[in-house]
Each structure stands twice: as structure tokens, then as C-alpha cells.
Amino acid sequence: MLVSVFGNPDLKEDSLVVGLVPQLRRQFPGVEFRIEDPSEGLAPPEDDLWVIVDVAGGIDGVKVLDDLERLDSLRRASVHDYDLAMELKLLAKLGRLKKFKIIAVPVGMRQNAALQGIIKVLQEISNSS
């Protein structure tokens, strides 16, 4: 399973999930965690579930999204979020975005709570596949 992690390490409000990658790699050694930038072009897996982890505004608690239209309703943490939503919609329009889940973590969530929320969702995803 590929887990793409988005965030800007230079912005406090947008760096939370990027900082959790080392702990997530230890927790899930068989999962490929990739820190990505949507402006560099994205390559979703062709026949496997693509999991995306990013911060989002306007939510209370870790949420799982599998509907691209819901991205528009979330307030953005940084300009890159707009790029991610647009890139995902373009991939879907081109037929390259097959199975995906977005794990959205609230802006400003405490690091330990975010880590536990992401771990819980990833365990649920792993158990259902």
C-alpha cells in the first residue's frame, strides 16, 4: 500500500503530518510512506488503494474522505491544498485515480492525537483489504 503524505514543513499549521512519517514508518514497516508535493505531479498506484494523508481546516477530528467533491468544502491550510485538490480531480478526470482514501487531520491537532488517529484509520484500511 502506498501512503502519500502532503504538507509544508516550513509552515507550522501545515507540517503536522509530515513530522509524523518516521513514527508511521516504524508502526507500519510494510507500508510505503512517501512525502509528496502535488506541484511535482502525482503518480497514484494503478491497481492498489492509494491513501493520502494531509491536514485540513474545518474539521474536528481525523476524517476519511473518498469523495473528491468534499475537498471543496474544507478550508485550506496552505496554497498547496488547492493544488492537491486540483491535481486529484485532474487525475480522476483522466481515469488515473482509481481507489483512494484521504485521511484528513485537523489543522492544529495535537501531534499525539493526530498520530493515534492516523494509526487507527490505517489499521482499519489494512484490515479491510
N, CA, C and O atoms as a MOPAC input file, in Angstrom:
PM7 MOZYME 1SCF
protein

 N      0.84400 1    -1.17700 1     0.00000 1
 C      0.00000 1     0.00000 1     0.00000 1
 C      0.88500 1     1.23500 1     0.00000 1
 O      1.87100 1     1.30400 1     0.73400 1
 N      0.52800 1     2.20400 1    -0.82400 1
 C      1.23300 1     3.47800 1    -0.87700 1
 C      0.45400 1     4.50000 1    -0.07000 1
 O     -0.75300 1     4.66000 1    -0.25100 1
 N      1.15700 1     5.19500 1     0.82700 1
 C      0.57500 1     6.29100 1     1.58600 1
 C      1.36400 1     7.54300 1     1.23800 1
 O      2.53900 1     7.66800 1     1.58200 1
 N      0.70100 1     8.46900 1     0.55100 1
 C      1.32600 1     9.74300 1     0.21300 1
 C      0.98200 1    10.75700 1     1.29300 1
 O     -0.18100 1    10.91500 1     1.66500 1
 N      2.00200 1    11.44100 1     1.78900 1
 C      1.84300 1    12.41300 1     2.85900 1
 C      2.15500 1    13.79300 1     2.28900 1
 O      3.19800 1    14.00500 1     1.67000 1
 N      1.23000 1    14.72700 1     2.50900 1
 C      1.39000 1    16.07500 1     1.98800 1
 C      1.50400 1    17.05800 1     3.13500 1
 O      0.92400 1    16.85800 1     4.20200 1
 N      2.24000 1    18.09900 1     2.91000 1
 C      2.38700 1    19.14800 1     3.90500 1
 C      3.60600 1    19.97700 1     3.59600 1
 O      4.48500 1    19.56900 1     2.83700 1
 N      3.64300 1    21.13700 1     4.19200 1
 C      4.76000 1    22.04600 1     4.00500 1
 C      5.51100 1    22.13700 1     5.32500 1
 O      5.01400 1    22.73200 1     6.28100 1
 N      6.71800 1    21.54400 1     5.38800 1
 C      7.46500 1    21.55000 1     6.64600 1
 C      7.83600 1    22.95400 1     7.12100 1
 O      8.20800 1    23.13500 1     8.28100 1
 N      7.73900 1    23.94900 1     6.23400 1
 C      8.09400 1    25.32100 1     6.60700 1
 C      6.94300 1    26.08800 1     7.25000 1
 O      7.15500 1    27.16400 1     7.80800 1
 N      5.73300 1    25.55100 1     7.17900 1
 C      4.57000 1    26.20400 1     7.78800 1
 C      4.07800 1    25.35600 1     8.95400 1
 O      3.69700 1    24.20000 1     8.77200 1
 N      4.08700 1    25.93600 1    10.15300 1
 C      3.69600 1    25.18100 1    11.34800 1
 C      2.33700 1    24.51700 1    11.17800 1
 O      2.18300 1    23.33900 1    11.50100 1
 N      1.34700 1    25.25400 1    10.67500 1
 C     -0.01000 1    24.71000 1    10.56900 1
 C     -0.15500 1    23.66000 1     9.47500 1
 O     -1.18100 1    22.98200 1     9.39900 1
 N      0.86300 1    23.51700 1     8.62400 1
 C      0.76600 1    22.56700 1     7.51700 1
 C      1.82000 1    21.46100 1     7.58500 1
 O      1.94400 1    20.66600 1     6.65300 1
 N      2.57300 1    21.40700 1     8.67400 1
 C      3.68300 1    20.45300 1     8.75300 1
 C      3.39800 1    19.25200 1     9.65200 1
 O      4.22700 1    18.34800 1     9.75800 1
 N      2.25300 1    19.23500 1    10.28800 1
 C      1.95700 1    18.21100 1    11.29100 1
 C      2.15300 1    16.79100 1    10.77500 1
 O      2.90000 1    16.02400 1    11.38200 1
 N      1.51200 1    16.42300 1     9.68800 1
 C      1.55800 1    15.02700 1     9.24200 1
 C      2.92200 1    14.64200 1     8.67100 1
 O      3.33100 1    13.48500 1     8.76500 1
 N      3.61800 1    15.59900 1     8.08600 1
 C      4.96800 1    15.30800 1     7.57600 1
 C      5.87500 1    14.89700 1     8.73300 1
 O      6.69600 1    13.99100 1     8.59000 1
 N      5.72900 1    15.55900 1     9.87100 1
 C      6.54100 1    15.24000 1    11.04000 1
 C      6.22600 1    13.88700 1    11.66500 1
 O      7.01200 1    13.37200 1    12.46000 1
 N      5.07900 1    13.30700 1    11.30900 1
 C      4.68800 1    12.01400 1    11.86600 1
 C      5.18700 1    10.82100 1    11.04700 1
 O      5.05500 1     9.67700 1    11.48000 1
 N      5.74700 1    11.07600 1     9.89000 1
 C      6.16100 1     9.99100 1     8.99700 1
 C      7.14300 1     9.01100 1     9.64800 1
 O      6.95900 1     7.80500 1     9.48200 1
 N      8.16300 1     9.44900 1    10.37100 1
 C      9.07000 1     8.46100 1    10.98500 1
 C      8.35300 1     7.48800 1    11.92900 1
 O      8.64600 1     6.29300 1    11.91400 1
 N      7.41900 1     7.98300 1    12.74800 1
 C      6.67800 1     7.10000 1    13.64800 1
 C      5.75600 1     6.17200 1    12.87000 1
 O      5.60700 1     5.00300 1    13.22600 1
 N      5.13800 1     6.68100 1    11.81400 1
 C      4.24700 1     5.85100 1    10.99700 1
 C      5.02800 1     4.74100 1    10.30100 1
 O      4.54000 1     3.61600 1    10.19200 1
 N      6.23100 1     5.04600 1     9.83300 1
 C      7.07000 1     4.01800 1     9.19400 1
 C      7.42900 1     2.91300 1    10.17300 1
 O      7.46200 1     1.73800 1     9.80600 1
 N      7.70000 1     3.28900 1    11.42300 1
 C      8.00600 1     2.26100 1    12.43600 1
 C      6.76800 1     1.42000 1    12.75100 1
 O      6.87300 1     0.20900 1    12.94100 1
 N      5.61500 1     2.05200 1    12.80500 1
 C      4.37200 1     1.35900 1    13.13400 1
 C      3.91900 1     0.42500 1    12.00800 1
 O      3.34500 1    -0.63300 1    12.26400 1
 N      4.18300 1     0.82800 1    10.75200 1
 C      3.74900 1     0.06500 1     9.57800 1
 C      4.94000 1    -0.17800 1     8.64900 1
 O      5.03800 1     0.45300 1     7.59600 1
 N      5.84700 1    -1.08800 1     9.02500 1
 C      7.06000 1    -1.28800 1     8.22900 1
 C      6.80000 1    -1.80600 1     6.81400 1
 O      7.64800 1    -1.62600 1     5.94100 1
 N      5.67700 1    -2.43100 1     6.56600 1
 C      5.38000 1    -2.95500 1     5.23500 1
 C      4.68100 1    -1.97100 1     4.31200 1
 O      4.35100 1    -2.30600 1     3.17500 1
 N      4.45400 1    -0.75000 1     4.80200 1
 C      3.75700 1     0.27200 1     4.02300 1
 C      4.77000 1     1.27800 1     3.50000 1
 O      5.69700 1     1.67100 1     4.21000 1
 N      4.58600 1     1.69100 1     2.25400 1
 C      5.45700 1     2.71300 1     1.67100 1
 C      4.85800 1     4.08600 1     1.96000 1
 O      3.78800 1     4.42200 1     1.45200 1
 N      5.55200 1     4.87800 1     2.77700 1
 C      5.15000 1     6.25700 1     3.06200 1
 C      6.01600 1     7.17400 1     2.20600 1
 O      7.24400 1     7.09400 1     2.23700 1
 N      5.36700 1     8.03600 1     1.44900 1
 C      6.08100 1     8.92800 1     0.53900 1
 C      5.62700 1    10.36500 1     0.79500 1
 O      4.44600 1    10.68300 1     0.65600 1
 N      6.57000 1    11.22900 1     1.16900 1
 C      6.25400 1    12.65200 1     1.32100 1
 C      6.26600 1    13.25200 1    -0.07600 1
 O      7.25500 1    13.14900 1    -0.80100 1
 N      5.14100 1    13.88600 1    -0.44800 1
 C      4.98900 1    14.35300 1    -1.82400 1
 C      4.57600 1    15.81500 1    -1.89000 1
 O      4.07800 1    16.39000 1    -0.92200 1
 N      4.79500 1    16.38700 1    -3.04600 1
 C      4.39300 1    17.75000 1    -3.35800 1
 C      3.50300 1    17.68200 1    -4.59700 1
 O      3.96000 1    17.23900 1    -5.65000 1
 N      2.24900 1    18.10700 1    -4.49700 1
 C      1.34100 1    17.97800 1    -5.63900 1
 C      1.76800 1    18.78100 1    -6.86200 1
 O      1.34800 1    18.47600 1    -7.97800 1
 N      2.59400 1    19.79800 1    -6.66600 1
 C      3.02100 1    20.59300 1    -7.81300 1
 C      4.07800 1    19.87400 1    -8.65000 1
 O      4.42100 1    20.33100 1    -9.74000 1
 N      4.59700 1    18.74700 1    -8.14500 1
 C      5.59400 1    17.98400 1    -8.89500 1
 C      4.97500 1    16.84500 1    -9.69000 1
 O      5.69600 1    16.04700 1   -10.28900 1
 N      3.65300 1    16.75800 1    -9.70400 1
 C      2.97100 1    15.68700 1   -10.42600 1
 C      2.83900 1    14.45800 1    -9.54000 1
 O      3.77300 1    14.08800 1    -8.82900 1
 N      1.69000 1    13.84000 1    -9.59000 1
 C      1.42100 1    12.69000 1    -8.72900 1
 C      1.24400 1    11.43900 1    -9.56600 1
 O      0.71100 1    11.48900 1   -10.67500 1
 N      1.69600 1    10.31200 1    -9.02600 1
 C      1.56500 1     9.03300 1    -9.71800 1
 C      0.87000 1     8.04200 1    -8.78400 1
 O      1.52900 1     7.32700 1    -8.03000 1
 N     -0.47100 1     8.00300 1    -8.83800 1
 C     -1.18000 1     7.05300 1    -7.98300 1
 C     -0.91700 1     5.62200 1    -8.42500 1
 O     -0.60600 1     5.38000 1    -9.59100 1
 N     -1.03900 1     4.67000 1    -7.50100 1
 C     -0.87300 1     3.26800 1    -7.89300 1
 C     -1.93800 1     2.88400 1    -8.92000 1
 O     -3.07000 1     3.36500 1    -8.85400 1
 N     -1.58200 1     2.03500 1    -9.85000 1
 C     -2.51100 1     1.67300 1   -10.91900 1
 C     -3.59500 1     0.71700 1   -10.46500 1
 O     -4.74300 1     0.85500 1   -10.88800 1
 N     -3.26900 1    -0.25300 1    -9.61400 1
 C     -4.29200 1    -1.21500 1    -9.22300 1
 C     -4.28600 1    -1.50800 1    -7.72800 1
 O     -4.57400 1    -2.63200 1    -7.31600 1
 N     -3.96700 1    -0.52800 1    -6.92900 1
 C     -3.99300 1    -0.69500 1    -5.48800 1
 C     -4.60300 1     0.56700 1    -4.88200 1
 O     -4.67600 1     1.61000 1    -5.53100 1
 N     -5.03200 1     0.45500 1    -3.64500 1
 C     -5.58500 1     1.59500 1    -2.94300 1
 C     -4.49000 1     2.62300 1    -2.71200 1
 O     -3.37400 1     2.28400 1    -2.31900 1
 N     -4.82300 1     3.88300 1    -2.96200 1
 C     -3.89300 1     4.98900 1    -2.69800 1
 C     -4.42300 1     5.73500 1    -1.49200 1
 O     -5.54200 1     6.24900 1    -1.51700 1
 N     -3.62900 1     5.79700 1    -0.44100 1
 C     -4.00100 1     6.51400 1     0.76600 1
 C     -3.21900 1     7.81800 1     0.80300 1
 O     -2.00800 1     7.84300 1     0.58300 1
 N     -3.93400 1     8.89700 1     1.08500 1
 C     -3.35500 1    10.23700 1     1.14400 1
 C     -3.57100 1    10.77000 1     2.55700 1
 O     -4.66600 1    10.65000 1     3.10700 1
 N     -2.54000 1    11.35200 1     3.13700 1
 C     -2.65300 1    11.97000 1     4.45900 1
 C     -2.29100 1    13.43500 1     4.31700 1
 O     -1.24800 1    13.78100 1     3.76100 1
 N     -3.17500 1    14.30500 1     4.83300 1
 C     -2.93300 1    15.74500 1     4.74300 1
 C     -3.70500 1    16.43600 1     5.85300 1
 O     -4.63100 1    15.86300 1     6.42600 1
 N     -3.32400 1    17.66600 1     6.15300 1
 C     -4.07700 1    18.46300 1     7.11500 1
 C     -5.18300 1    19.21100 1     6.38400 1
 O     -5.07700 1    19.51000 1     5.19400 1
 N     -6.24300 1    19.50500 1     7.12500 1
 C     -7.36900 1    20.23900 1     6.54400 1
 C     -8.00700 1    21.10500 1     7.62000 1
 O     -7.99300 1    20.77100 1     8.80500 1
 N     -8.55500 1    22.20600 1     7.18500 1
 C     -9.30100 1    23.07200 1     8.09300 1
 C    -10.77100 1    22.70600 1     8.05300 1
 O    -11.22900 1    22.01100 1     7.14600 1
 N    -11.49900 1    23.18000 1     9.04400 1
 C    -12.93700 1    22.99900 1     9.04100 1
 C    -13.41100 1    21.62900 1     9.47800 1
 O    -14.57500 1    21.29000 1     9.26300 1
 N    -12.53700 1    20.82200 1    10.09000 1
 C    -12.95800 1    19.50900 1    10.57700 1
 C    -12.58400 1    19.38500 1    12.05400 1
 O    -11.68400 1    20.06800 1    12.54500 1
 N    -13.28400 1    18.51200 1    12.73700 1
 C    -12.98900 1    18.27600 1    14.15400 1
 C    -12.69700 1    16.79400 1    14.33600 1
 O    -13.60900 1    15.98500 1    14.50900 1
 N    -11.45000 1    16.45900 1    14.29400 1
 C    -11.05300 1    15.06000 1    14.39800 1
 C    -10.59900 1    14.52900 1    13.05500 1
 O    -10.88300 1    15.11300 1    12.00900 1
 N     -9.89100 1    13.41400 1    13.10000 1
 C     -9.38500 1    12.78100 1    11.88200 1
 C    -10.57100 1    12.23700 1    11.08700 1
 O    -11.41700 1    11.53000 1    11.63500 1
 N    -10.63000 1    12.56300 1     9.80900 1
 C    -11.72600 1    12.14400 1     8.92700 1
 C    -11.16800 1    11.38700 1     7.73300 1
 O    -10.03800 1    11.62600 1     7.30700 1
 N    -11.96900 1    10.47200 1     7.19800 1
 C    -11.60500 1     9.74300 1     5.98800 1
 C    -12.54000 1    10.19800 1     4.88000 1
 O    -13.76200 1    10.15500 1     5.02200 1
 N    -11.95200 1    10.63100 1     3.77900 1
 C    -12.72600 1    11.10100 1     2.62700 1
 C    -12.45700 1    10.19400 1     1.44200 1
 O    -11.31700 1     9.79600 1     1.20400 1
 N    -13.49100 1     9.87100 1     0.70600 1
 C    -13.29900 1     9.13300 1    -0.54700 1
 C    -14.13800 1     9.75600 1    -1.66400 1
 O    -14.44800 1     9.10800 1    -2.66400 1
 N    -14.49700 1    11.02000 1    -1.47100 1
 C    -15.28600 1    11.77900 1    -2.42900 1
 C    -14.56600 1    13.09800 1    -2.69500 1
 O    -14.44000 1    13.93200 1    -1.79800 1
 N    -14.10200 1    13.28300 1    -3.90300 1
 C    -13.33400 1    14.49000 1    -4.23700 1
 C    -14.14100 1    15.77100 1    -4.06300 1
 O    -13.56700 1    16.82700 1    -3.79900 1
 N    -15.44800 1    15.69600 1    -4.20500 1
 C    -16.27100 1    16.89600 1    -4.05500 1
 C    -16.22000 1    17.43600 1    -2.62900 1
 O    -16.40900 1    18.63400 1    -2.41800 1
 N    -15.96900 1    16.57900 1    -1.65600 1
 C    -15.88600 1    17.03100 1    -0.26300 1
 C    -14.64100 1    17.87500 1    -0.02200 1
 O    -14.59100 1    18.63700 1     0.94400 1
 N    -13.63400 1    17.75100 1    -0.88500 1
 C    -12.42600 1    18.56100 1    -0.71200 1
 C    -12.73300 1    20.04200 1    -0.82300 1
 O    -12.12100 1    20.85600 1    -0.13200 1
 N    -13.66800 1    20.39800 1    -1.67800 1
 C    -14.00200 1    21.80400 1    -1.86400 1
 C    -14.59600 1    22.43200 1    -0.61800 1
 O    -14.48800 1    23.64300 1    -0.42400 1
 N    -15.22200 1    21.62700 1     0.22900 1
 C    -15.89500 1    22.18200 1     1.39600 1
 C    -14.95500 1    22.39200 1     2.58400 1
 O    -15.33700 1    23.01100 1     3.57600 1
 N    -13.73400 1    21.88000 1     2.48500 1
 C    -12.78000 1    22.03300 1     3.57800 1
 C    -11.97000 1    23.30800 1     3.38600 1
 O    -11.49600 1    23.59800 1     2.28800 1
 N    -11.82200 1    24.05600 1     4.46000 1
 C    -10.97200 1    25.24400 1     4.38300 1
 C     -9.52300 1    24.78500 1     4.24600 1
 O     -9.15100 1    23.74000 1     4.77900 1
 N     -8.73200 1    25.53400 1     3.56000 1
 C     -7.35900 1    25.15300 1     3.25800 1
 C     -6.37900 1    25.64500 1     4.31300 1
 O     -6.58700 1    26.69100 1     4.92900 1
 N     -5.31300 1    24.88800 1     4.51400 1
 C     -4.25000 1    25.28900 1     5.42200 1
 C     -3.18500 1    26.08100 1     4.67300 1
 O     -2.54200 1    26.95800 1     5.24900 1
 N     -2.99700 1    25.77600 1     3.40100 1
 C     -1.99800 1    26.49700 1     2.60800 1
 C     -2.37900 1    26.39900 1     1.13500 1
 O     -3.31600 1    25.69200 1     0.76600 1
 N     -1.64300 1    27.11200 1     0.31300 1
 C     -1.92000 1    27.11800 1    -1.11600 1
 C     -1.76300 1    25.72400 1    -1.71800 1
 O     -2.46200 1    25.39300 1    -2.67600 1
 N     -0.86000 1    24.89600 1    -1.17800 1
 C     -0.62800 1    23.57000 1    -1.76800 1
 C     -1.88500 1    22.71000 1    -1.71600 1
 O     -2.05800 1    21.82400 1    -2.55200 1
 N     -2.77800 1    22.96100 1    -0.73300 1
 C     -4.00900 1    22.17400 1    -0.64500 1
 C     -4.86800 1    22.37200 1    -1.88900 1
 O     -5.49400 1    21.43200 1    -2.37700 1
 N     -4.89200 1    23.58700 1    -2.39100 1
 C     -5.63400 1    23.85300 1    -3.62200 1
 C     -5.01000 1    23.03800 1    -4.75400 1
 O     -5.72600 1    22.45300 1    -5.56700 1
 N     -3.70100 1    23.00000 1    -4.80500 1
 C     -3.00800 1    22.22800 1    -5.83300 1
 C     -3.32500 1    20.74400 1    -5.72100 1
 O     -3.52500 1    20.08000 1    -6.73800 1
 N     -3.37500 1    20.21400 1    -4.50800 1
 C     -3.67000 1    18.80400 1    -4.30600 1
 C     -5.07600 1    18.47800 1    -4.78600 1
 O     -5.27000 1    17.50200 1    -5.51100 1
 N     -6.05300 1    19.27400 1    -4.39700 1
 C     -7.43200 1    19.01900 1    -4.82700 1
 C     -7.54500 1    19.07200 1    -6.34300 1
 O     -8.18100 1    18.21300 1    -6.95400 1
 N     -6.93300 1    20.06900 1    -6.94200 1
 C     -6.99700 1    20.19500 1    -8.40000 1
 C     -6.28900 1    19.03600 1    -9.09600 1
 O     -6.78500 1    18.51900 1   -10.09700 1
 N     -5.14900 1    18.63000 1    -8.58100 1
 C     -4.39500 1    17.51700 1    -9.16800 1
 C     -5.20000 1    16.21200 1    -9.06500 1
 O     -5.24400 1    15.43400 1   -10.01800 1
 N     -5.82900 1    15.97700 1    -7.92100 1
 C     -6.63100 1    14.76300 1    -7.75000 1
 C     -7.82900 1    14.75900 1    -8.70700 1
 O     -8.15400 1    13.72800 1    -9.29500 1
 N     -8.46900 1    15.89500 1    -8.85600 1
 C     -9.61400 1    15.97600 1    -9.76800 1
 C     -9.17500 1    15.76300 1   -11.21700 1
 O     -9.89000 1    15.13900 1   -12.00100 1
 N     -8.01400 1    16.27700 1   -11.56400 1
 C     -7.48800 1    16.06000 1   -12.91100 1
 C     -7.17300 1    14.57700 1   -13.12500 1
 O     -7.51500 1    14.02300 1   -14.17000 1
 N     -6.53300 1    13.93500 1   -12.16200 1
 C     -6.23900 1    12.50400 1   -12.27300 1
 C     -7.52700 1    11.69300 1   -12.41700 1
 O     -7.57600 1    10.73700 1   -13.19200 1
 N     -8.56600 1    12.07100 1   -11.67400 1
 C     -9.85000 1    11.36600 1   -11.76900 1
 C    -10.45100 1    11.55000 1   -13.15700 1
 O    -10.96400 1    10.59900 1   -13.74700 1
 N    -10.38900 1    12.76200 1   -13.67200 1
 C    -10.94900 1    13.05100 1   -15.00000 1
 C    -10.22200 1    12.25800 1   -16.08800 1
 O    -10.82600 1    11.84900 1   -17.08000 1
 N     -8.92800 1    12.05000 1   -15.89200 1
 C     -8.12700 1    11.29100 1   -16.84800 1
 C     -8.25800 1     9.77900 1   -16.64300 1
 O     -7.69300 1     8.99600 1   -17.40600 1
 N     -8.99900 1     9.37600 1   -15.62000 1
 C     -9.18600 1     7.95300 1   -15.34800 1
 C     -8.00800 1     7.29900 1   -14.64600 1
 O     -7.91800 1     6.07200 1   -14.60500 1
 N     -7.11100 1     8.09400 1   -14.09700 1
 C     -5.92100 1     7.54800 1   -13.43300 1
 C     -6.08100 1     7.42000 1   -11.92800 1
 O     -5.23900 1     6.81200 1   -11.26700 1
 N     -7.14500 1     7.98000 1   -11.38000 1
 C     -7.38600 1     7.89100 1    -9.95500 1
 C     -8.45600 1     6.83500 1    -9.72900 1
 O     -9.64000 1     7.08300 1    -9.95900 1
 N     -8.04500 1     5.67600 1    -9.28400 1
 C     -8.95500 1     4.54100 1    -9.13900 1
 C     -9.50600 1     4.48300 1    -7.71500 1
 O    -10.55000 1     5.06800 1    -7.42700 1
 N     -8.81300 1     3.78500 1    -6.83800 1
 C     -9.25100 1     3.62200 1    -5.45300 1
 C     -8.38600 1     4.50900 1    -4.56200 1
 O     -7.15900 1     4.42000 1    -4.59300 1
 N     -9.03100 1     5.36500 1    -3.76900 1
 C     -8.27400 1     6.24900 1    -2.89800 1
 C     -9.05200 1     6.53200 1    -1.61700 1
 O    -10.27800 1     6.42900 1    -1.57600 1
 N     -8.32700 1     6.88000 1    -0.60100 1
 C     -8.88700 1     7.37500 1     0.65100 1
 C     -7.97500 1     8.49600 1     1.12200 1
 O     -6.75000 1     8.37900 1     1.08900 1
 N     -8.58900 1     9.57200 1     1.55600 1
 C     -7.83500 1    10.69800 1     2.09000 1
 C     -8.05300 1    10.72900 1     3.59300 1
 O     -9.18800 1    10.80400 1     4.06500 1
 N     -6.96800 1    10.67300 1     4.33500 1
 C     -7.03500 1    10.82300 1     5.78600 1
 C     -6.74900 1    12.29400 1     6.06900 1
 O     -5.62100 1    12.76400 1     5.91800 1
 N     -7.78400 1    13.00300 1     6.48100 1
 C     -7.67100 1    14.43600 1     6.75600 1
 C     -7.50700 1    14.63600 1     8.26000 1
 O     -8.29500 1    14.13600 1     9.06400 1
 N     -6.46800 1    15.37500 1     8.61400 1
 C     -6.14400 1    15.65800 1    10.00900 1
 C     -6.38800 1    17.15000 1    10.24400 1
 O     -5.92100 1    17.97700 1     9.46100 1
 N     -7.10800 1    17.50300 1    11.30000 1
 C     -7.40500 1    18.92200 1    11.52000 1
 C     -6.15100 1    19.76000 1    11.75000 1
 O     -5.21400 1    19.33400 1    12.42500 1
 N     -6.15600 1    20.94800 1    11.17900 1
 C     -5.09900 1    21.92300 1    11.44200 1
 C     -5.07100 1    22.18300 1    12.94900 1
 O     -6.11200 1    22.41100 1    13.56500 1
 N     -3.89200 1    22.14700 1    13.52500 1
 C     -3.74400 1    22.46500 1    14.94200 1
 C     -3.98100 1    21.30300 1    15.89000 1
 O     -3.90200 1    21.47800 1    17.10500 1
 N     -4.26800 1    20.12400 1    15.36500 1
 C     -4.47300 1    18.96100 1    16.23900 1
 C     -3.15800 1    18.63300 1    16.93700 1
 O     -2.08400 1    18.80400 1    16.36100 1
 N     -3.24700 1    18.16600 1    18.16800 1
 C     -2.04400 1    17.79100 1    18.90300 1
 C     -1.38700 1    16.60400 1    18.21500 1
 O     -2.06600 1    15.72100 1    17.69200 1
 N     -0.06400 1    16.59300 1    18.22100 1
 C      0.71100 1    15.59700 1    17.48400 1
 C      0.35300 1    14.16100 1    17.88000 1
 O      0.15900 1    13.31800 1    17.00500 1
 N      0.26300 1    13.87400 1    19.16100 1
 C     -0.03200 1    12.51400 1    19.59500 1
 C     -1.44100 1    12.09300 1    19.18000 1
 O     -1.64900 1    10.95400 1    18.76200 1
 N     -2.39800 1    12.99600 1    19.29200 1
 C     -3.77400 1    12.68000 1    18.88900 1
 C     -3.83700 1    12.42700 1    17.38500 1
 O     -4.53100 1    11.51500 1    16.93400 1
 N     -3.11300 1    13.23100 1    16.61000 1
 C     -3.07700 1    13.03700 1    15.15900 1
 C     -2.45700 1    11.68200 1    14.82200 1
 O     -2.97900 1    10.94700 1    13.98400 1
 N     -1.34800 1    11.35700 1    15.47400 1
 C     -0.67700 1    10.07600 1    15.22800 1
 C     -1.61000 1     8.91000 1    15.54100 1
 O     -1.72600 1     7.97900 1    14.74400 1
 N     -2.26500 1     8.95400 1    16.67600 1
 C     -3.17200 1     7.86200 1    17.05500 1
 C     -4.35400 1     7.75600 1    16.09700 1
 O     -4.79200 1     6.65200 1    15.77300 1
 N     -4.87300 1     8.89800 1    15.64200 1
 C     -5.97700 1     8.87900 1    14.69400 1
 C     -5.57700 1     8.27800 1    13.35500 1
 O     -6.32300 1     7.48900 1    12.77500 1
 N     -4.40400 1     8.65200 1    12.86600 1
 C     -3.91100 1     8.11800 1    11.58800 1
 C     -3.65500 1     6.61500 1    11.71600 1
 O     -4.02300 1     5.84300 1    10.83100 1
 N     -3.02500 1     6.20200 1    12.81500 1
 C     -2.74800 1     4.77300 1    13.02800 1
 C     -4.05300 1     3.98300 1    13.02700 1
 O     -4.13500 1     2.92600 1    12.40000 1
 N     -5.06100 1     4.47900 1    13.71600 1
 C     -6.34700 1     3.77900 1    13.78400 1
 C     -6.94600 1     3.60200 1    12.39000 1
 O     -7.41100 1     2.51700 1    12.04000 1
 N     -6.93300 1     4.67000 1    11.60100 1
 C     -7.50700 1     4.58700 1    10.24900 1
 C     -6.69900 1     3.63500 1     9.37000 1
 O     -7.27300 1     2.82900 1     8.63700 1
 N     -5.36600 1     3.72400 1     9.43900 1
 C     -4.53700 1     2.83800 1     8.62300 1
 C     -4.73300 1     1.37100 1     9.01100 1
 O     -4.71800 1     0.49700 1     8.14500 1
 N     -4.91600 1     1.09800 1    10.30100 1
 C     -5.18800 1    -0.28500 1    10.72800 1
 C     -6.52400 1    -0.75700 1    10.16500 1
 O     -6.63100 1    -1.89200 1     9.70100 1
 N     -7.54600 1     0.10400 1    10.20100 1
 C     -8.85900 1    -0.24800 1     9.63300 1
 C     -8.75600 1    -0.51100 1     8.13600 1
 O     -9.35200 1    -1.46100 1     7.62900 1
 N     -8.00200 1     0.32600 1     7.42700 1
 C     -7.82800 1     0.15100 1     5.99200 1
 C     -7.09200 1    -1.16500 1     5.71400 1
 O     -7.48800 1    -1.93200 1     4.83600 1
 N     -6.02100 1    -1.41600 1     6.46900 1
 C     -5.23900 1    -2.64400 1     6.27900 1
 C     -6.08400 1    -3.88900 1     6.54300 1
 O     -5.96600 1    -4.88200 1     5.82500 1
 N     -6.92000 1    -3.84200 1     7.55200 1
 C     -7.75200 1    -4.98900 1     7.90500 1
 C     -8.87400 1    -5.22900 1     6.90700 1
 O     -9.34300 1    -6.35800 1     6.76700 1
 N     -9.31000 1    -4.18600 1     6.21200 1
 C    -10.41300 1    -4.35600 1     5.25600 1
 C     -9.95100 1    -4.75400 1     3.86800 1
 O    -10.77300 1    -5.09400 1     3.01700 1
 N     -8.64200 1    -4.71700 1     3.62200 1
 C     -8.17600 1    -5.08500 1     2.27000 1
 C     -7.60300 1    -6.46500 1     2.21000 1
 O     -7.17400 1    -6.90900 1     1.14500 1

